[in-house]
Amino acid sequence: MEPIWDLLKIIIPAGIVLYAMFLVVKTMLQKQNEARIIEMKSKNKEIVLPIRLQAYERMTLFLERISPDQIIKRIHRSEMNVVELQFVLLNDIREEFNHNLSQQVYMSDEAWKIIKNAKEELIMLVNQAAKPLDPEAKSIELVKAIYAESLEKRIDSLEYGLTYLKNEIQQEF
């Protein structure tokens, strides 16, 4: 019986020391893992933040470029008729949107919905302005109708979209 007690006197302290070492190593590994996760998040922020800023910049530029003032100045030619101008306007709006489609990955769902709504409202505005006009009339008639429609609207979705984007990006800083 004495050899068992002698063996237990050696094994129990050794087990306690081994368990204590296990806890120390486990804690140390957890802290290293947490430090690595924090470092990875920090590096991700360094990479993703400029991309997110660029996405917001591009979508701000998109909203500015499709505003009635800007898009008409850029596209309108006096030799066009109503149908041609309507087609070119709608086509340009859709191309601009499709060109920036990938930016939604870096934006909040709400911001993306607001941008899509602004685009759709502008398309509706162009179509509503063109509806009562003679398709073969001069394009200046459509320009006047678009300006009149945009002045009638109380809520400007493009302006709301720009404001929303600015506010959302300011929350990041």
Backbone bond lengths (Angstrom), bond angles and torsions (degrees), N, CA, C in turn:
res aa  C-N    CA-C-N  psi(-1)  N-CA   C-N-CA  omega(-1)  CA-C   N-CA-C  phi
1 M - - - 1.420 - - 1.532 110.90 -
2 E 1.324 113.71 -32.98 1.454 118.21 179.41 1.528 112.67 -61.70
3 P 1.318 119.78 -39.26 1.480 118.50 179.17 1.545 111.06 -64.76
4 I 1.313 118.13 -30.96 1.471 120.13 179.17 1.531 109.15 -68.21
5 W 1.359 116.34 -41.22 1.460 119.52 178.52 1.516 110.76 -64.92
6 D 1.304 116.34 -40.28 1.464 119.95 178.28 1.539 110.01 -63.30
7 L 1.302 115.38 -40.72 1.468 120.56 179.12 1.538 110.08 -65.98
8 L 1.343 116.71 -42.77 1.466 120.45 178.74 1.530 111.23 -65.26
9 K 1.347 117.63 -34.58 1.454 121.03 177.78 1.533 110.86 -63.03
10 I 1.288 117.42 -28.62 1.469 121.85 179.67 1.542 110.22 -87.46
11 I 1.328 116.39 -43.53 1.469 121.19 -174.26 1.529 111.69 -70.48
12 I 1.330 119.42 -42.37 1.465 121.72 -176.89 1.530 110.84 -63.47
13 P 1.322 121.27 -50.84 1.476 119.62 177.56 1.538 111.85 -62.49
14 A 1.334 114.93 -38.61 1.464 117.93 179.01 1.537 110.27 -64.41
15 G 1.327 117.12 -38.71 1.476 121.28 177.42 1.517 111.49 -64.88
16 I 1.331 116.22 -41.19 1.459 120.33 178.91 1.533 110.29 -64.30
17 V 1.328 115.79 -45.02 1.472 120.15 178.11 1.526 109.85 -62.76
18 L 1.318 117.27 -42.86 1.467 121.79 179.33 1.537 110.89 -62.52
19 Y 1.330 117.12 -42.71 1.463 121.11 178.93 1.529 110.53 -65.71
20 A 1.328 116.86 -41.64 1.465 121.07 178.12 1.533 110.09 -62.14
21 M 1.325 116.95 -42.34 1.476 121.08 177.79 1.536 110.27 -63.60
22 F 1.344 115.91 -39.47 1.463 120.47 178.15 1.525 110.44 -59.95
23 L 1.353 115.86 -45.52 1.464 119.58 179.68 1.524 111.40 -64.65
24 V 1.314 118.25 -41.10 1.469 121.70 179.26 1.527 110.35 -63.00
25 V 1.322 116.58 -46.97 1.468 120.71 -179.28 1.526 110.38 -64.98
26 K 1.329 116.59 -41.27 1.468 120.47 179.64 1.527 110.17 -61.86
27 T 1.315 118.09 -46.05 1.461 122.56 179.44 1.528 110.52 -62.81
28 M 1.313 116.02 -43.16 1.461 120.54 179.56 1.534 111.04 -62.33
29 L 1.323 117.22 -43.38 1.467 121.14 178.75 1.526 111.41 -65.54
30 Q 1.329 117.56 -38.40 1.465 120.70 177.51 1.525 110.70 -63.37
31 K 1.324 117.04 -43.13 1.464 120.32 179.65 1.522 111.15 -65.81
32 Q 1.321 117.31 -39.29 1.467 120.38 176.56 1.525 110.62 -63.85
33 N 1.323 115.79 -41.34 1.460 120.33 179.42 1.534 110.66 -64.38
34 E 1.329 116.97 -43.90 1.460 121.16 177.50 1.530 110.87 -61.67
35 A 1.334 116.55 -41.65 1.469 120.55 178.87 1.531 110.38 -63.29
36 R 1.321 117.71 -40.58 1.474 121.49 177.89 1.526 110.98 -64.23
37 I 1.335 116.29 -40.73 1.470 119.96 179.35 1.527 110.03 -64.57
38 I 1.315 117.24 -43.59 1.469 120.87 178.31 1.526 110.40 -62.50
39 E 1.318 116.45 -42.40 1.465 120.64 178.87 1.532 111.29 -63.82
40 M 1.350 116.69 -41.15 1.462 120.23 178.68 1.526 110.46 -64.88
41 K 1.326 117.46 -42.25 1.465 120.53 178.39 1.527 110.31 -63.03
42 S 1.297 116.59 -40.00 1.458 120.90 179.13 1.531 110.60 -63.64
43 K 1.326 116.02 -45.03 1.470 119.71 178.35 1.525 110.80 -65.09
44 N 1.339 116.86 -38.84 1.462 120.11 177.87 1.524 110.91 -62.44
45 K 1.328 116.33 -40.74 1.462 119.65 178.51 1.518 110.36 -63.32
46 E 1.329 116.62 -39.97 1.460 120.51 179.15 1.529 110.90 -61.74
47 I 1.315 116.66 -34.10 1.458 121.17 -178.76 1.521 111.30 -85.27
48 V 1.321 117.42 -45.62 1.462 122.13 -172.91 1.531 112.36 -76.88
49 L 1.311 118.27 -36.47 1.462 120.14 -176.64 1.530 112.55 -57.75
50 P 1.328 119.62 -48.50 1.471 118.24 177.12 1.534 112.77 -61.82
51 I 1.317 116.94 -34.10 1.464 119.93 178.43 1.526 109.95 -68.13
52 R 1.329 116.66 -41.43 1.469 120.03 177.55 1.519 110.97 -63.62
53 L 1.328 116.15 -42.69 1.459 119.55 177.52 1.525 110.74 -60.24
54 Q 1.318 115.64 -42.16 1.461 119.97 178.71 1.531 110.78 -63.58
55 A 1.321 117.24 -38.93 1.467 120.78 178.44 1.529 110.11 -62.75
56 Y 1.321 116.78 -44.64 1.460 119.73 178.60 1.528 111.05 -65.20
57 E 1.326 116.46 -38.34 1.464 120.06 176.88 1.527 110.66 -62.72
58 R 1.318 116.00 -44.94 1.463 119.64 -179.05 1.518 111.80 -64.80
59 M 1.322 117.46 -39.39 1.457 119.47 -179.65 1.531 110.67 -73.04
60 T 1.319 117.78 -31.02 1.459 120.60 173.21 1.524 109.48 -64.47
61 L 1.315 115.54 -45.17 1.463 120.15 176.96 1.531 110.87 -61.64
62 F 1.326 116.68 -39.98 1.472 120.77 177.52 1.522 110.20 -58.12
63 L 1.323 116.90 -50.07 1.468 120.43 -178.93 1.525 111.12 -62.75
64 E 1.313 116.86 -37.70 1.460 119.98 177.47 1.531 111.02 -66.84
65 R 1.319 116.01 -42.78 1.477 120.21 -176.75 1.522 113.01 -67.91
66 I 1.332 117.10 -29.32 1.463 117.88 -178.54 1.525 112.47 -94.83
67 S 1.324 117.60 3.05 1.470 118.38 176.47 1.525 107.71 -63.06
68 P 1.333 117.58 145.50 1.464 120.06 -176.02 1.530 113.55 -51.60
69 D 1.312 117.92 -42.81 1.471 119.99 179.52 1.521 111.54 -58.14
70 Q 1.326 115.69 -50.82 1.457 120.30 -174.56 1.525 113.19 -69.87
71 I 1.315 116.09 -45.63 1.455 118.85 -175.08 1.533 111.19 -68.52
72 I 1.323 116.93 -36.42 1.467 119.86 179.28 1.523 110.15 -69.24
73 K 1.328 117.05 -42.64 1.475 119.82 177.11 1.523 111.40 -58.69
74 R 1.308 115.86 -38.25 1.450 121.11 -176.13 1.531 112.75 -76.22
75 I 1.315 117.63 -34.75 1.458 121.27 -168.97 1.524 114.10 -106.35
76 H 1.300 117.47 -35.01 1.473 120.94 -170.82 1.533 112.43 -60.83
77 R 1.319 114.61 131.05 1.473 123.12 172.79 1.527 106.85 -127.49
78 S 1.288 117.09 136.33 1.472 120.78 -174.70 1.525 113.28 -64.07
79 E 1.316 117.52 -24.55 1.469 119.73 -178.94 1.538 113.07 -79.04
80 M 1.320 118.58 -5.69 1.464 121.92 179.77 1.525 110.61 -78.33
81 N 1.335 114.34 156.44 1.460 118.65 170.42 1.527 108.09 -104.32
82 V 1.316 116.87 -179.75 1.470 121.83 -174.85 1.523 111.64 -59.12
83 V 1.323 117.09 -47.88 1.467 120.92 -177.41 1.518 111.18 -63.26
84 E 1.309 117.07 -42.35 1.466 120.13 179.87 1.527 111.35 -63.62
85 L 1.328 115.65 -45.97 1.466 118.72 179.83 1.527 110.91 -64.42
86 Q 1.317 116.93 -41.82 1.462 120.32 178.35 1.529 110.01 -59.35
87 F 1.318 117.04 -46.72 1.464 121.33 179.98 1.525 110.92 -60.89
88 V 1.322 116.33 -46.29 1.467 120.18 -177.54 1.531 110.42 -66.30
89 L 1.329 117.04 -40.85 1.466 119.99 178.39 1.528 111.36 -61.86
90 L 1.321 116.09 -49.87 1.467 119.86 -178.72 1.523 111.15 -63.64
91 N 1.312 115.90 -40.32 1.461 120.60 179.32 1.536 110.80 -63.62
92 D 1.323 116.67 -42.51 1.467 120.41 -179.59 1.530 111.07 -65.88
93 I 1.320 116.55 -41.85 1.474 120.31 178.36 1.520 109.89 -59.91
94 R 1.321 116.34 -46.77 1.471 120.20 -178.96 1.525 111.95 -66.56
95 E 1.327 117.27 -39.89 1.473 120.16 177.90 1.517 111.35 -63.86
96 E 1.327 116.45 -44.42 1.465 120.17 177.61 1.531 110.22 -58.81
97 F 1.308 116.01 -44.18 1.465 120.46 -179.70 1.528 110.64 -64.24
98 N 1.323 116.83 -47.92 1.464 120.45 -179.53 1.522 111.87 -62.97
99 H 1.324 116.35 -33.33 1.463 120.58 178.27 1.525 111.22 -64.31
100 N 1.318 116.81 -30.04 1.468 121.82 -177.11 1.522 113.30 -106.22
101 L 1.300 117.49 12.18 1.463 122.45 -174.65 1.533 112.86 -58.90
102 S 1.305 117.20 -36.37 1.471 119.87 -176.69 1.526 112.95 -70.02
103 Q 1.319 117.87 -13.97 1.467 120.50 -177.96 1.527 112.80 -68.70
104 Q 1.338 116.23 -16.04 1.460 119.18 -178.87 1.526 112.15 -62.45
105 V 1.314 116.85 -24.05 1.463 121.28 -179.52 1.530 110.64 -61.50
106 Y 1.316 116.71 -32.17 1.458 121.27 -174.28 1.528 113.36 -98.21
107 M 1.330 116.79 4.66 1.452 120.69 -176.16 1.524 110.31 -116.59
108 S 1.317 114.76 162.33 1.461 118.60 176.00 1.530 108.73 -72.20
109 D 1.310 115.70 157.67 1.468 120.38 179.05 1.526 110.59 -61.39
110 E 1.311 116.07 -39.35 1.465 119.92 -178.96 1.531 111.19 -64.26
111 A 1.334 117.03 -43.16 1.468 120.28 179.25 1.528 110.31 -62.99
112 W 1.322 116.27 -41.21 1.458 119.74 -179.51 1.526 110.70 -65.91
113 K 1.321 117.97 -40.02 1.472 121.02 177.38 1.521 110.77 -61.86
114 I 1.303 116.77 -41.38 1.462 120.83 -179.53 1.528 110.28 -64.90
115 I 1.317 116.92 -39.90 1.465 120.56 178.38 1.524 110.49 -65.99
116 K 1.322 116.44 -44.15 1.468 119.46 178.04 1.521 111.08 -62.66
117 N 1.321 117.30 -41.95 1.463 120.86 178.37 1.528 111.47 -62.64
118 A 1.320 116.95 -40.23 1.467 120.55 178.69 1.524 110.22 -62.68
119 K 1.313 116.51 -42.31 1.468 120.61 178.42 1.520 110.51 -63.48
120 E 1.326 116.79 -46.65 1.466 120.93 -178.68 1.525 111.23 -64.90
121 E 1.324 117.39 -39.00 1.462 119.71 178.53 1.524 111.48 -65.39
122 L 1.325 116.33 -36.91 1.461 119.24 177.72 1.528 110.78 -67.31
123 I 1.317 117.19 -40.38 1.467 120.66 176.89 1.521 109.39 -61.88
124 M 1.331 117.30 -43.73 1.465 120.37 177.66 1.525 111.27 -62.81
125 L 1.326 116.99 -39.70 1.453 121.27 179.41 1.528 110.64 -61.40
126 V 1.330 117.45 -45.21 1.468 121.49 178.79 1.525 110.02 -62.54
127 N 1.316 116.76 -45.49 1.464 120.19 -179.26 1.528 111.92 -65.52
128 Q 1.329 117.28 -40.85 1.469 120.46 178.29 1.518 111.20 -65.77
129 A 1.325 116.01 -38.13 1.465 119.59 179.90 1.527 110.64 -68.06
130 A 1.319 117.67 -33.57 1.466 121.76 -177.32 1.525 112.65 -82.61
131 K 1.310 117.33 -25.57 1.478 121.66 -174.26 1.531 114.03 -52.66
132 P 1.327 120.76 -51.36 1.468 119.38 -176.27 1.535 114.41 -78.43
133 L 1.336 117.05 -8.31 1.464 119.95 -174.80 1.520 111.83 -85.64
134 D 1.324 114.90 153.57 1.460 121.67 173.79 1.533 107.37 -69.43
135 P 1.338 118.84 126.40 1.465 121.18 -178.32 1.528 114.07 -57.15
136 E 1.299 117.40 -27.07 1.466 120.19 -178.30 1.527 112.84 -94.51
137 A 1.326 117.49 1.90 1.470 120.59 178.58 1.518 109.49 -67.50
138 K 1.317 115.47 163.14 1.469 119.89 179.89 1.528 109.47 -65.66
139 S 1.294 114.84 149.02 1.467 120.74 -176.19 1.513 112.85 -63.24
140 I 1.323 118.04 -24.21 1.456 120.53 179.79 1.528 111.29 -60.91
141 E 1.330 116.77 -27.33 1.465 120.63 177.21 1.531 110.22 -65.37
142 L 1.331 116.54 -40.71 1.463 120.40 177.12 1.529 110.17 -66.64
143 V 1.326 116.73 -40.70 1.464 120.63 178.46 1.529 109.81 -58.09
144 K 1.325 116.63 -47.61 1.461 120.66 179.02 1.531 111.09 -61.45
145 A 1.330 116.05 -42.65 1.464 120.22 -179.40 1.527 111.37 -65.13
146 I 1.327 117.18 -39.02 1.475 120.57 178.62 1.521 109.84 -64.21
147 Y 1.328 116.37 -45.66 1.465 119.25 178.85 1.527 110.66 -62.66
148 A 1.320 116.62 -41.39 1.470 119.69 179.34 1.526 110.66 -63.61
149 E 1.340 117.32 -43.46 1.477 121.34 178.54 1.530 110.60 -62.66
150 S 1.322 116.83 -43.59 1.472 119.06 -177.42 1.523 111.30 -68.97
151 L 1.334 117.31 -30.28 1.463 119.70 176.52 1.520 111.71 -73.29
152 E 1.329 116.97 -32.20 1.466 121.67 179.40 1.521 112.35 -68.62
153 K 1.317 115.61 -34.24 1.470 119.55 -176.77 1.521 110.41 -65.04
154 R 1.294 115.47 132.46 1.468 120.42 179.01 1.543 110.04 -81.29
155 I 1.330 116.99 -39.14 1.467 121.31 -177.68 1.529 107.84 -101.87
156 D 1.316 115.79 122.16 1.457 120.61 179.12 1.528 107.96 -100.37
157 S 1.313 116.14 103.46 1.465 120.51 -175.16 1.525 112.33 -66.89
158 L 1.319 117.72 -29.96 1.470 119.42 177.22 1.525 110.57 -66.57
159 E 1.312 116.08 -44.84 1.465 120.37 179.05 1.529 110.69 -65.66
160 Y 1.329 116.35 -40.69 1.462 120.35 177.24 1.531 110.38 -61.94
161 G 1.337 116.46 -41.39 1.467 120.46 178.44 1.510 111.87 -62.41
162 L 1.325 116.77 -44.09 1.467 120.36 178.43 1.528 111.06 -61.88
163 T 1.307 116.32 -44.47 1.466 120.82 179.29 1.523 110.84 -62.65
164 Y 1.330 115.87 -43.23 1.459 119.97 -179.60 1.531 110.65 -62.70
165 L 1.337 116.88 -44.73 1.471 120.06 179.28 1.528 111.04 -60.98
166 K 1.311 116.91 -44.50 1.468 120.59 179.91 1.528 110.81 -61.77
167 N 1.319 116.41 -44.89 1.467 119.58 -179.46 1.520 111.48 -65.38
168 E 1.325 116.41 -39.99 1.465 119.22 -177.95 1.525 111.25 -66.62
169 I 1.318 117.58 -40.91 1.462 119.35 -179.08 1.529 110.65 -72.57
170 Q 1.327 117.54 -29.99 1.460 119.61 177.05 1.514 111.84 -68.06
171 Q 1.328 117.06 -26.00 1.461 120.37 176.96 1.521 111.40 -68.19
172 E 1.332 117.14 -22.44 1.456 121.29 179.02 1.527 111.74 -72.16
173 F 1.319 115.78 -24.29 1.463 119.17 -175.40 1.485 110.26 -109.05
